Amino acid sequence: LEALGAMVMFQRRFPEADELLNESLRLNRELYGEDDVDHVAHALGTLAVLRTKQRRLPEAEDLNRQVLQMRLDHFGDQHPQIALSLHNLAHVLMRQGRHAEAEESFREALAIQRAVYGDEHPLVVRTLRYLAGELVALGRRPERDTLTRSRAERWDLERLEREYILECLEETHWHQGEAAQILGINRRTLYRKLKKYREDGLLADHQVLQ
């Protein structure tokens, strides 16, 4: 049921997804108990993704906090699952414009990921990209030592900002007003950046004008 619910969710059939995911959560709780960190926590996390896509962000935040606490109680505070939960929570905080709180959660997730995986793992790179975006939203330049990708290579700050902006646009289906709100900048500033990316050959005309 959860897999089917996730499939129709990504097709943006939200009422059907809501019914399927809630039924999946109910069944998992009956089978495995309220505190199960595998099936129940995963079902709660998938429901949180749906709430985010529905823009029911306070509910998504509450669900993510439930999952985080369940995993903390079971794994302690240095497990990769904790990093995943912190990242998911930070993402919802970011969508609510709570950039300072999102930064804190991204940094906690990053510390765990680096300790477990090292600096070059894709999950570390993903969290770095989001963290850089939060610092930009807060009007701060990402510090190079924090955003080191590997011993031999450092992220270019403009590239980090660009990738973060484009990721937000993809997530909002290129709705510039919504993306600008997530990014913590006004729409005119976002348009200027997209226009520059087009002039640099990084975007097509239709992407800037959407």
N, C-alpha and C positions, 0 to 999 in steps of 0.2 A: 504493500500500500504506500509506504513512504517513497519508494522509487517512482511509482506511478504519480504520486502527488508532486514530486519534484519535477517530473517530466512536464506535467500540465502547467505547473508554475512557470517554468521557463518558456512555455508557449503563451504566457500571460493570461491563462484561463484561471483567474484567481479564485472565484467562488468554488469551482470544482477542486482546486488544490487545497483550499481551506478545509473543505469537508474531508478529503482524503487524509490530509496530514493530521487533523485532529483525531480522526478515527485510528490512525496508526499510533499516535501518542497514547490514546486510551488503551489500545490492545497491548502495547509494550509495557505500560504500567501494570496492567493485570497480570501479564506473564512474568515480568522480571522485577517488579517492585518499584516504588517511587524513586529510590536512590540509585538505580542502576546507571552506571557511568558509560555503558556501551550503547545499548539500544535506546533507553529513555533519553539520555543526554543528547544522543544524535538526533532523535526525533524532535526534541525541543529546539536544537540548533537549526534544523531544517525549517521548522515553523518560524523561527526568528528571521530567517532569510525571506520567507514569504511576507512577514510583517514589514520588513524593510522595503520590499518591492511594492507593497501596498501603501507605503509612506505612513504606516502606523508605527512611528519610530519609538515613542515611549514604551509600547508593548514589546517591540523588538529588543529594546534595551533591557527590559525586565527579564525576558526570556534568556538573553545572553548572560545576564548576571546569575540567573539560576544555574545555567550550565557551568559557568566558571566556578561557582561555589561547590557544586557537586564534584567537579574534578579536583578542586583544591582539597576537599575533604578526603578524597580517595587517593590522589597521587602525590600530595604535597605541592610545593610551589615552584619546583624546577623541572617539571615534566613537559615534553613537547605539547601535550594536550592543553596545558595551561597557557602556553604561548599562543596556540590556536584560538583559545577562548578570549584571551586578551586582545588579540588582533581583531576578532569579530566584534568585540565590544567597542574597541576604538573606532572601527568603521562606522558603527551606528552613532557614536558620539560625534564623529566628524560630520555625518549627514545632518545632525541637529545643530551644527555650527558651534559645537562646544570644543573648540580646537585645543585649548590648553589641556583639558581632560583627555582628549584623544591622543595628544602628544605623550602624555604620561603613560597611557596604556600601550601605545606603540613602542615606547622605550623599554617598558617591562618585557613585552613580547620579544623585542630584539635582543635583549640581554640573555634571555633563555635560549633563543634560537642560535645565537653565536656560541654559547657555551656547549650546546648539543651538537651543532652541525658545522661550526666554523664559519668563516667570513664569506665563502664563495657559494654557499648553498642557495638555490632559487628562492626558498622561503625567506632567507635573510635579505636577499635583493629586493623582494616584494615589499617587505616591511620597511626597508630603507627608503624605497620610493614613496610610500605613504607618509613616512616620518618627514621626509624632505618637504612634501606638500603641506603638511601641517605647519612646519616652521615658516614656509612662505606665507601661508594664510595668517600667521601671527606676526608677519612683518619682520621676520628674522631670517638671515641667511643660514642655510644648513652648514654646520661646522664640519670642516673637512675630516677631522680625526674621527668624529662620530660616524661619518658616512663613508668610511674607507671600505671599498668593495673587496680588495685583496691587497697583499703586500706590494704587488707590482703595479696595481692600477687604482686610480681614484676616480670616483664618479665626477663627470663634468656637471656643474650645478645647473646650467641652463638645460642640459639634457634631462636631469632629474625633474626639474619643474615642468618641462614639456611633456614628459611621459606621464606625470601625475595629472596634468590638465587633460591630456587625451584620454586617460583612463576614466576620469570623471565624466567626460563627454560620452564615452562609450556606455558607461553605466546609466546615464540619463537619456540614452538614445538621441544624443546630440541636441538636447534641449539646453540652449545656452543660458537661459535665465536660471534654471535649476542648477546647472553645473556651476555657475558663478556663485550661487548661494553656498554650495558645498565648499567651494574653494575659498570663500571669504573675500571675494573681490567683486567689484561691480561689473555689470555686463559689458560696458564700454571698454573696460580694461581687458576683459577676456577677448572681445572682438579684435582689439588691437594686436593681442598676442597671436590669435589665429591668423590674422592678416599677414603678420610677419612670417609665420610658419609657411603660409602659402607662397609668399615671395621667395622664401628659401627653398621652395620645391618640396616641402614636407607634407603639404595638404593640397587637395583639389579645390577648385573654386566652389563647388557645391557644398563642401564641408564647412567652409567659412560662412556661407550665406544661409545655412539652415536656421 
